[in-house]
Amino acid sequence: MAKAMKSLDSDVLAKAISALQGHLADVPFASLEAGTPAPDPGNRPDWIGKFRSPAGERLLILDARASGQPRSARNAANQLLRYVQKFPNAVPIFSAPYISSDAADLLSCEGVNYVDLAGNCRLVFDTVYIRRQDWPSSAAQRRDLRSIYSPKAERVLRVLLQEPKRKWKVQALATAAGVSLGQASNVKLLLEEREWLSRDAHGVVLAQPAKLLEEWAQNYRFSRNAVRDFYTLDSPASVEAGLAAACRASKIAYALTGFSAAARMAPMVRYQRAMSYVVGDVDEIARRLDLKSVTSGANISLVEPYDAGVLTGSGEVDGIRTVSAIQTYLDLLSFKGRGEEAAHAILEHMVKPHW
């Protein structure tokens, strides 16, 4: 890929070179200096260095990119391996602000070294073996995760996971998710960088739903919701039925979640505390149901969602709305112990069969 198409910030390249030099500075009896550029100015590596050690002289060729996700890493690896064919003594090295674990595995399989600005690296050639990983997340990684797991972006993820085998045009995806065309396009690009989407003439479709859901679960926070706790003498089943009737009467959107939803998807789930999202006046619903606000001993929680997208894919079971299996799974994971057990039951019986 020509450098003009990479739109690489010169500061990113400078930091990549500095990171590489810093790692190799620890190698005893070796030296590193900038080398001469490749003969073809339109198709050259971003940087070439000469590495001298008792094992001899090697040419280090560096391809630095703004993204360290699998698609960018794969493209860079292909380019680097073409360089190696021209310069047999060359050592191919990929760099990015943050290199994901999937990209790192891909590069290792291709025999391409890597270094990122978060401190991760794999430099293996001759007698050199430097490998560092699992460093604290970098600013670049955090920005990437905020982009794909922001409330509006999550609306797109819910739609994709709700129909994992459907091929989507971006406009239809945006409409179904209730987001702008630009937002849907941005999420599509982020997923393509991870190689979690595949594309053909009919649109895009999830290629790795398991990986998407796993990473989302790791970054999902139920605590973003505002939870209101109440007590009632009614049983969970009775208060849930009353909640459904009250919300219908007041034209307030709602959907059971947590154990309340799980029990309707997996009957083996037992619970004593009802839980429901309510997109509207929680106080009005509490008054209709004669609920008492409490700070402990609650047996019903009404949740004001951080985004109305949590109701995407919700449906009725015996006349009562519940969130989707995807949302139930994400919410239950936030409750340690029995919540995690119920979440995995939902994943195995309600989510995976659709993949």
N, C-alpha and C positions, 0 to 999 in steps of 0.2 A: 504494500500500500504506500503510495507516495506520501511524503511528509506533509504536503499541502492539505491533504485530506484528513490528517490527524488532528489539526488544530491544537497542537501541543503548546502549552504555556512554557516560555523559556525558563521560568522560575521552577516549574515542575522538573524539567530536565536537569537544571543545575542541582536541585536537591537530590535527584536520583543519582547523579554522578557522585555527589558528596557522600551519600549513603553507601554506595558501592565501595568507594575509596576507604570509608571508615571501617567497613567489615574486613577488607583485605589488608588494612594496615596492621591487623593482628597477626598476620602470617609471618613467621620469622624467616629471615634470609631471602626476602622477596621484595621487589619494588614494582611500582605501577606508575606509568606516565601516559599522557595523552599521545595517541598515535596519529598517523596520517589518515585523512579521509579516504573513503572508498573512491575508486576512479569515476563512477557514474554519479554525478551530482544530483540527478533526479531520483535516484533509487539507492540511497546510502543509509546506513544505520544512523541513529541519532548521535551516537558517540562511539569512538574506537579508542581502545587503550592497549598499551603493551605491558604485559605482565611477565616479569623475569623472576625465575626461581632456579634452584639447582636442577629442577626437572627440565629446564629449557625456557624458551620464550613462547608465550601464547598471545594471540590477538583476542582481546575482549570486545565483543560487539554488543552494544546496548540499544534496545528498543524501548523507549519510555512513552507511556500513554496516560491519558487522564483517567481511564477506567481500568480497574483490575478485576472485572468480572469475566466469566468464562469466554464470552464471545470476543472481547478485545484480546484476551490472552491467547485464544486460538488463532486469531488473525496475526497477532505478533509472532507467535511460534512458527507459523507457516513462513512468514517473511524472514525470520531469523535463520530457519533451516535452509532457506534458499541462499542466504549469505554464506552459510557454512559450506555449501557446495562450491562456492567461488574461492573461499579461503579455508582450506582443510584444517589449518591449525587454530581456527577461531573457536572461541567459547561463546555460545549464545546466551544472552541475559535479558530478561524482561523486567521492566520496572513500572510501577504505578503508585499513586499515593497510598492505596490500600489494596492488597491482593486477597481475594476471598479464598476460603479453603478449597472450594470446588475448582477455582482457577489454578491454585497451587498444585492440586492433584493432577490436573490436566497437563500443566507444564512439566511436572516431574515425569509423567508418562512419556512425554515427547522428548525428554532429555534436554530440556531448556532450563537454565538457571533463572532465579528471580530474586528481586530485592524490592521492598516497598519502604515507604516513609514512616511506617508504624513500628519498624524494627524487625519485621519478619524477613527471612531470607533463606535461600538454599543455593549455595555455591559449592559445586562438586566437580572438580576436574584435577587431573594429575594427582598430586599429594595434598590438594586443598579439600577440606571438608568442613564447611561452616553451615550450620542449620539452626535457625532460631524461629520459633513460632509461638502462637498463643500469647502474644503481647497484648496489653490493654488496647481497647478499640481506639482507633485514631479519629481525628475530627472528620476526615473524609468518609470513614465508615459510618459515623454517626449521621452525617448529612445524607448519605445514601439511604440509611434506614428510615430517617425522618421523612424522606421523600416518598418512599413506597408504603410506609405504614402511618401516614397522616390520615385523619378522618375521611377526607374526600377520596384519597387514593384507596383506602380500605373498601369503599363502596364498589370500586371496580373489582377488587379481589373477591368480594362476596359473590358478585355476579358470575365471575369466571369459575369459582369453585362450586357454585350452585348448579351450573350446567357444564361440567368439566369436559364433555365431549363435543360441545357445540363449537362451530366455527363462526367467529364474530368479525364483522366489519366494524371499524373503529366508531363510526357514527352510531351504529346500533348498540354497541357496547356502552357508549356515553349516555345514550337515551335510557337504556335499561338501568344504569347505575345512578342516573340523575345528576351527572356531572357535565362539565363543559367538554367539548371535543378536545381542547388542549390538554385537560387533565387526563382524559382517557389515553391520549396519544403518549403522554409522558410516562404513565404506568406501563403501557405496552412496551416502550423503549427500555425501561428499567428491567422488565421481565425478560425481554429478548437478550439484553446484556448478560443476564444470568443463564440464558439458554433454557428458560422454563416455558417459553412459548415457541411454537412452531408456526410457520406461515406457508400458505399456498394461495392459489388464485381465488379461493373461496373465503379467505380470511385467516384469522389467527385462532389457535386452539391451545389449551394448556398441554404442555408436554411433560411437565414434572409437578403434578398437583401435590404430591406428598412433600416435596422439598419446599414448595411455597407455603403450605400449611404449617410445616415444622418451623420455618423461620418466623412466620407470622406469630405463631404461638409463643415463641421465645421473646417477641417484642410487644405482645399484646398486654395491656394493663387494664383490668376491670376497674381499678381504682380511679380511672378517669371519669367514671359515672358518679352521679350524686345519689347516694343510697339513703332512703328514709325508712327507719325501722318502726314497726307498730306491733301491737298485741291485740288479739281478738280471742273470744271464747270459742269461735267457730273452728271446725276442723279445716285443714289445708284445702281439701276438696271443696268444702262448702264456701270458703272465702274466695277461692279461685272462680267458682261459678258466679258468686256475687260480684266479683271484680269485672268479669266479662260482661255481665248485664249492665253494670253501672257505666262502664266505658262505652258500651253501645248506645246507651241512653244519652250520654253526654257527647257522643260523637268524638271520643278521645281515642287515639291510636294506642294500642297496648299489645303485648305479647309476653307470655310466660317464658321465663328463662331458668337457668340453674337446675336444681333438682325437680322443680315443678315441670319443666319441659322434658327433662331426661326421663321422668317416670312415665311419660306418655309415649316415649320412643323405645324405652327398654323397661318393661314392666317389673323387672327384678329390682329396680331402684326404689329404695324406701327413704322417706323424708318426713320431717315434722315442721319444716319452715317453707312457706310459700314465697315465691319471688317472681316479680313481673316488671318488665319495662312499662313505663307510662309516659307517653309523649303528650303532655298536657298538664292540667291543673291537678297535681297530686293531692293537695289539701281538699279539693272538692270530692275526689274519689274517697279519701279517708273519711270525710263526713258522711257520705252516702253509706259507707260500710260500717260506720260507727267504730272506727279503728282508734286505738289509743296510742299516741306517740310515746315511745319508751327508749331508754338508752341501754337497756339490758333485758334479756328474757324475751326478745322479739320472736314472733312466729310468722310474721309476714314482712317482707321488704318490698317497697315500691321504689323502682330505680328510674331516675331521670337520666336518659342516655346522653353521653357526650356527643353523639351524632345520631340522627334518626335513621341512618343507614343500618343500624343494628337490626332493624326490622325487615331488612331485605330477605326475601325467601321465606318469610313466616307463613304459616298455614294453620288451618283449623283441625283440631282433634276433638271429636265429640262436642263441637260447637264452641270450643275455647281456643283462642289463637295462641300459638307457641312460636318462638323464634326458630330459625332453621337449625338443622343438625350441626352445621358449621359453627354458628354463633353459640349454640349450646355447648359444644366442645370447648371453644375458646373461653367462655365464661366459667365453666366448671373447673378448668385447670387452675383458676385463681384460688380455689378452695382446697387446701392441702388435705391429704388423706383420702377420705371418701369422695371428695370432689374429683380428685385426679383419677380415682378408680372408675367413677361413673363416666368421666370424660373419655377414657380409653375404651370403655364399653361402647359408647356412642361412635367413636372413631371406627372401631372394628365392624360394628353391625349396621351403622347408618351412613357412614361417609365413604369408607373404602370400597364397598360394593359398586359405587357409581363411577369409580376410576377405571 
